[in-house]
Amino acid sequence: MPHLTIELLLWMLLAFLIGCILGCLFRKLFGAEAEPVKTAAPAAAVATAATAVAAAPRPHEPAPAAPKPMPAAQPVATGKPARPKGLAGARSGKADNLQMISGVGPKLEKTLHGLGFFHFDQIANWTRDEVAWVDEHLRFKGRIDREEWIPQCKLLAEGDMDKFNRLYGTGGLKNAAGVTKSGSRTRRSKKK
């Protein structure tokens, strides 16, 4: 009985291979190669023409103000993002308190230390590719940009605590009651 099963499987494999070969031949002989659809250019031309007509001054209306230029697009990372250069250990044996960054807690701080990031200036100098690498590596899905880690770290590295507190509050630092506070972390007091 097992030899019949093997024979059946071999016949099915042979039929599959013949079907693949015939399918490729028929496609090459009778299949028309599809041309790429070019719809983006005409749509862009229509949009540009519509904008030009709408922006043209009318004889009885004052000329509209010049449109504001759009901000430059961030370069899209191509290929594999570059890993940021980390340090083997904190400079002078003392790391910055990365928990001051909004969105960084104790566990994430340890993870960043494990990757070699101990100081605000390291994070402040990340490029777009390096941010993409950290996002991908830690599965953040854009969290670094959403929570503005780089602008926060630039202010913290410069020591501009007034501007940092004005823009970001106290970052991620909270007291025992869960309220954000300025300065260093406090420990919970033990209840007697």
C-alpha positions in Angstrom: 0.0 0.0 0.0 2.8 2.6 0.7 4.2 2.1 -2.7 0.9 3.1 -4.2 0.9 6.3 -2.2 4.4 7.2 -3.3 3.5 6.4 -6.9 0.4 8.7 -6.7 2.5 11.5 -5.2 5.1 11.2 -8.0 2.3 11.3 -10.7 0.9 14.4 -9.1 4.3 16.1 -9.0 4.8 15.2 -12.7 1.4 16.7 -13.6 2.3 19.9 -11.6 5.6 20.3 -13.4 4.1 19.8 -16.8 1.4 22.3 -16.0 4.0 24.9 -14.9 6.0 24.4 -18.1 2.9 24.6 -20.3 1.7 27.7 -18.4 5.1 29.5 -19.0 5.0 28.6 -22.7 1.5 29.8 -23.2 2.2 33.0 -21.3 5.2 33.7 -23.5 3.4 32.9 -26.7 0.0 34.4 -26.1 0.4 36.8 -23.1 0.7 40.5 -23.9 3.1 42.4 -21.7 1.3 45.0 -19.8 2.6 48.5 -20.0 2.9 50.5 -16.7 -0.1 52.7 -16.1 0.9 56.4 -16.2 -1.7 58.2 -14.2 0.4 60.2 -11.7 1.8 62.6 -14.3 -1.6 63.7 -15.8 -3.2 64.0 -12.4 -0.3 66.2 -11.2 -0.6 68.3 -14.4 -4.3 68.8 -13.8 -3.7 69.7 -10.2 -1.0 72.2 -11.2 -3.2 73.7 -13.8 -6.1 74.0 -11.4 -3.8 75.6 -8.8 -2.5 78.1 -11.4 -6.0 79.1 -12.5 -7.2 79.4 -8.9 -4.1 81.5 -8.0 -4.3 83.9 -11.0 -5.5 87.3 -9.8 -8.8 88.5 -11.1 -9.2 92.0 -12.3 -11.5 93.1 -9.4 -9.5 91.2 -6.7 -6.2 92.0 -5.1 -3.3 89.6 -5.8 -3.1 86.7 -3.3 -0.2 86.4 -1.0 2.6 84.1 -2.1 2.1 80.6 -0.8 4.3 79.5 2.0 6.9 77.0 1.0 6.4 73.5 2.3 9.0 72.2 4.7 11.7 70.0 3.2 10.9 66.4 3.2 12.9 64.2 5.5 15.1 61.9 3.4 13.7 58.4 3.3 16.0 55.7 4.5 16.9 53.3 1.7 18.1 49.9 2.3 19.2 48.8 5.7 19.3 51.7 8.3 22.6 52.5 9.9 23.2 51.5 13.5 24.1 54.5 15.7 27.5 54.3 17.2 27.3 53.5 20.9 29.8 53.7 23.7 31.2 50.8 25.7 30.4 52.6 28.9 29.3 56.0 30.2 31.8 58.8 30.0 33.5 59.4 33.4 31.5 56.4 34.7 28.3 58.5 35.1 25.4 58.2 32.6 22.8 60.9 32.0 19.4 60.2 33.5 17.7 59.2 30.2 14.4 58.8 32.1 14.1 62.6 31.8 13.2 62.0 28.1 9.4 61.8 27.8 8.5 58.2 27.1 11.7 56.6 28.5 11.2 54.6 31.7 13.6 52.4 33.7 13.3 49.4 31.4 13.9 51.4 28.2 16.8 53.2 29.9 18.5 49.9 30.6 17.8 48.8 27.0 19.4 52.0 25.7 22.4 51.5 28.0 22.7 48.0 26.6 22.9 49.4 23.1 25.6 51.9 24.2 23.6 55.1 24.6 24.3 56.7 27.9 24.2 60.5 27.2 21.7 63.0 25.8 24.2 64.3 23.2 24.5 60.8 21.7 20.7 60.7 21.1 20.6 64.4 20.0 23.1 63.6 17.2 21.2 60.6 15.7 20.6 60.9 11.9 17.4 59.9 10.2 19.0 56.5 9.3 20.0 55.9 12.9 16.6 56.8 14.2 15.1 54.3 11.7 17.5 51.6 13.0 16.5 52.2 16.6 12.8 52.3 15.7 13.2 49.0 13.8 15.4 47.4 16.4 13.2 48.2 19.4 10.0 48.0 17.4 9.0 51.6 18.3 7.0 52.3 15.1 7.9 56.1 14.9 7.8 56.7 18.7 11.1 58.5 18.7 9.7 61.2 16.3 6.3 61.3 17.9 7.8 61.9 21.4 10.5 64.2 20.0 13.4 62.5 21.6 16.0 64.3 19.5 14.7 67.9 20.3 14.4 66.9 24.0 17.9 65.6 24.1 19.3 68.6 22.4 17.9 70.8 25.1 19.0 68.5 27.8 22.5 68.2 26.4 22.8 72.0 26.3 21.5 72.2 29.8 18.6 74.5 28.9 16.2 73.2 31.6 14.0 76.3 31.5 13.1 75.8 27.8 12.9 72.0 28.3 10.5 72.4 31.2 8.4 74.9 29.2 8.2 72.7 26.1 8.1 69.2 27.6 7.2 69.6 31.2 9.6 67.5 33.2 9.9 64.8 30.6 9.3 61.3 32.0 10.0 62.1 35.6 7.1 61.5 38.0 6.8 61.4 41.8 5.3 58.6 43.8 1.8 60.0 43.2 2.3 59.8 39.5 2.6 63.6 39.1 5.4 64.9 37.0 7.9 67.0 38.8 11.1 68.8 38.1 14.6 67.6 39.2 15.6 64.1 40.1 13.4 61.1 40.8 12.0 60.6 44.3 11.5 57.2 46.0 8.1 56.2 47.4 7.9 56.7 51.1 7.2 53.5 53.1 3.9 53.4 54.9 4.1 52.7 58.6 
